[in-house]
Amino acid sequence: MRFLCTTRENSNHLSEQAIKRGVYQVLVLEAGFVTEQARDEVNALFEEFYVPLAQALEDVK
């Protein structure tokens, strides 16, 4: 999730929430290529991996 590292000063550690957000962002980019057959499964993945951006960027405590 290299692109996530550009939003944090300390990029040595990414929280689980930040990684989930990164996966979600990749899924969203690919959403236009999903077939109707797979749409329900991909929507379930959207729900599983969605984390609000502000929450993903919070420092790990």
N, C-alpha and C positions, 0 to 999 in steps of 0.2 A: 504494500500500500504506500508506495513512495510518495504519491501526491498528497497523502495525509501529512507527511512529515513537513511539508512546506508551510503548514498552518500552525506549527508549534515551535517554540524556541528550543525545547528539549525534545528532540526527536528520537532519543535512545529508547524510549518506552511508549508504546501505543496501548491505550486501554482497550479492553474488550469492546467497549461501546464505540470507540473510534474505528476499530477494525470492522465491526458490524456495519457502521455507517459507510465505510469504504466499499464493502461488498454490495450494500444497497445501491450505492452510486453506480457501480459497474452494471448491476442488474437493470437499473433504469436506462442506462445508455443502450443496452441490448433489447429493451422492451419492444422497439419497433420491428424487430426481426423474429419475434415469437409467433409461432403458428397458433391458430385457434385451438388446435388440439392440446397445446401445452399452456394455454393462457391461464387456466385455473391454478395449475401448479406454480407458475411463475408469480401469480398474484399472492399465493400463499407464502412464497419466499419474500416478496415485498414486505408483507406483514411481519414475518419473522425477523428480518434484518433491519427494519426501519428504526432509526434512532434520530431524534431531532438534532440538527447540526450543533446547536448551542450545547447540548448535553454531550455530544461526542467530543467537543473541543475543551471541555472542562478538564482541569488538571487532575491527575490521579492522586488521590490522597492516601 
